Amino acid sequence: MSKDDLIIGDLHFGLEYKGIDFNERISERMSDVFESIKKEPVDKIIFLGDLVHIAALSIDTFYFVIYWVKKLKKYSNVIYLIQGNHDGKLSRNDEKTLFELMDIIFDYEKGIMFFIDLKIIKVNKKLRFLFIPFIERLMLEKLNIKDSPQKYIEDKLKKKLKKIPKDKSIIVFSHLNFLGAKDGGGTELPVHNDLFIPQFLLKDKRVKKVFNGHVHSPQELGKLIVPGSLETLRYGEGIKRFFIRVNYEN
């Protein structure tokens, strides 16, 4: 029997509210994650983006992120980290994003992978993982791409999906908005001026599940599952669930 995978929603380390630093609180909640996998180790851990809340990282915030990635790695085989819209912003003092800095710190350590662009991973003969990070316009400018982030994602998705045989199954991990997303009060979130999951992806019969970050309120809409975020101050979520165990064979 295969081990479960663990999927973690937005953490927002570095969050401050009315002068109060929430790093310690977020770290305490991460202890719940640690205790869960210490009792029952997992195969893979997937972070769905927005590990941090602000672009200008403090030393404390950066420490917490590095600390928990290293600690959780001891009880998993692989850690995948998807860039969120907060992670991809430049800090005030550097031209490197959080993930670029983490790449340097971990020096491409085996079993820890960062995704700042779309990527397909072969899990086994039948299963593929598709990672869709939040694409910042600045990144496209660096690559000399003139398209909008939404058009870039859709065009690249279509090309990648063509490469996956029809008899394979796909699990998607993303950090995008989506049609029908709701906040903690039940109000539908607008998708204009935000990157969103294209409908052709959700309609693809090979796609079995889509685990999505970015939207803070935990919810399920068809094959789309949102674990939720620890950030509970703005949208009224008040959530307890921000990480879930899954087994794709069940």
N, C-alpha and C positions, 0 to 999 in steps of 0.2 A: 504494500500500500504506500502510495507516494505521500510525502509530507505536504502540509498546507503551505501556501504562500501568505504573506502578511502585506496588506495594502494600507498605507498611511495617508490621510488627508492633509490639508494645509496646516502647518504648525505656526507660522508667523513669529518665530523667534525675533526678538528686538522690538516687539510691540510695546508701546507706551501709551498710557491713557491718563490724562490730567496729571502728568508727572510721575505716574506709577509705572515701574518697570515690571513687566510680566514674565521675564525670562525664568525666574525661579518657579513660578506657577506652571509654566509650560513644561519645564524640566521635570517637575513632580508628576505631571500627567504622562510624560514619556517613561517614567518609572513603571507605570502600569503596563506599557508595551513591553518593557524589558522583562518584567515578572512573567508576563504571558509566554514569551518565547523561551525564557529560562526553564520554565516547567515543561514546555513542549516546543523544542526547536523547530524552526521553519526552513524550508528550502530557499525561498527568495523573499526579499523585502523590497517593496516598491513604494517610493515616496512620490506622491502625485503633484509635487510642486509647491512653491511658496514656503520654503523652509524658513525664510526670513520675511520680515514685514517692511523693512526700510532699506533703501539702497546704501546709505552711508553706514556701513557695519561698524559697530563698536567692537572692541577686543572681546568683551564678555559674550556678545552675541555670536561672534565667530567661534569662540571657544565652545559654546554649548552645542553648536551644529557639528563641529568636528568630533567632540566628545561622544555624542550619541550615535553618530555614524560608526565610529570605531567600536563602541560598546555593543551595538546591535549586530555588528558583523561577526562577532564571536559565536553567535547562536544562529547563524544563517550561512548558506553557501554563497549567495550573491546578493548584492544590494544594487538596485537600479534607482537613479534619481533623475526625475524629469524637471526641467527648468520651468518655473512659473513666471507670471508677469512681474512679480516682485523680485525674484531671483535674477532676472535678466537685466535689471536696471544697473547703470553704472554708479559706483560710489562717488562721493565728492572728491576724494583724494587719489583716485586711481582710475585707469581706463579698463580695468578688468571687472567682469561680473563675479558674482559669488561662485558660480560653477567653474569659471576659469581659475579663480584663486584656489578652489578645492582640488582641481586637477593638479596644480602645482604642489599643494600640501601632500596629497596622496600619491603623487608621482605615478599615476596610472596603476595603482596597486591592484593586484589580481583580485577579481571578485567584486570590484566597485566600479560601476559604470555611470557616467553622466551623459544626459541627452539634451543637447541644445538645438537639435534638428531632428527631423523625422528619421526613424530607424526601425528596421525589421530584424528581429532576432529569431533564429530557429531554435525552438525548445525541444522538439522531438520530431519524429517522422510525420506526425499528423498536425502538430500545433505550432503556430507562429505567434509571437508577441509583436505588436505594433505600438511604438511609442510616439506620441504627438505632444511635444512641449509647446509652450507659448512662444511664438516667434516675434521678437521685438523688431520694429522697423529699422532700428539702428544696425541690427545684425544683417539685414538684407542690404543695407547701404554698404556695409563692409564687404559683402560679397558682390557688390555692383549689380544687384538685382533691382529692377525698377518696378516690379509688381507690388501690389498691396500685400500685406501679410496674409489676408484671407485667400486671395487668388493664388499666392505662392503655395499655401497649405493644400488647397484643393487640387491644383495642378500636380503637385508632387505626390499627393495621396493617390490620385488616379494612376500615375505611372507605377507607383509601388504596388498597388493592388493588382495591376496587370501581371506582375512578376510572381504572384502567389497562385499556385495551381488551384483549380476549382474544388479539389477533394481535400483541401486543408482547412483547418479551423483557425480562426484568428481571435485573440484576446487583445483588446485595445486599452491602453493606458494614456490618458490625456489631461491637459490642463487648458480647457476651453469652456466657453459658455455653450448653451444649447437651447433650442426651442422648447419651451415648456418648463424651463427651470424656474423654481420658486424660492423666495427667501423664507426666513423662519416664520413670518407672519402669513404665509400662503399667497403673497403677491407675486405675480409672474414677473420675472426679471427681463428687461429689454435686452435684445442682442445687438442693436445698432451700435456702431463704434466699438464693437468688441469681437474678438475672434470666436467663432462658434463651430460646432461639429456639423459638417455637411450631411444632409439627409441621405445622400447616396452611400455614405459609409454605414449608417444605421440600417439601411435597407439591404446591404450586402448579406447574402445568406451565409457566407463563410464567417462573418463576425458574430460570435456567440455572446460575448459580454463586452461592455465598455465601462471601465472604471475611471471616473473623472474627478479631478480636483477643481479648483477655481471657484466653484459655487459652494458656499459655506454651509448651507442647510442640507443635512442628510436626506436623501430621497432616492426613489427608484422610478424609472419611467421606461417601461418595456425592458429591453436588454441593457439599459443604461443605469449604472449604480454610482451614487455619490456617497462616499463614507462620511463627508462633512469636515468641518474645520474646527480647530480649537479656539479660533477667534470668535468670540460671542458678544462683542460689545456693540456692533453697529447694526446687525440685521436681526437680532432677537432670536437667535437659534437656541441658546441655552442648552447646547448639546452635551451628551455624555459619550456618544459614539463618534470616534474620529479615525478608528482603525478597525479593519475587519480581516478575519481569516477566510481564505477561500481555497477550494480544491476543484480544479477544472475537470476532474474525472467524475465528479458527482453531479 
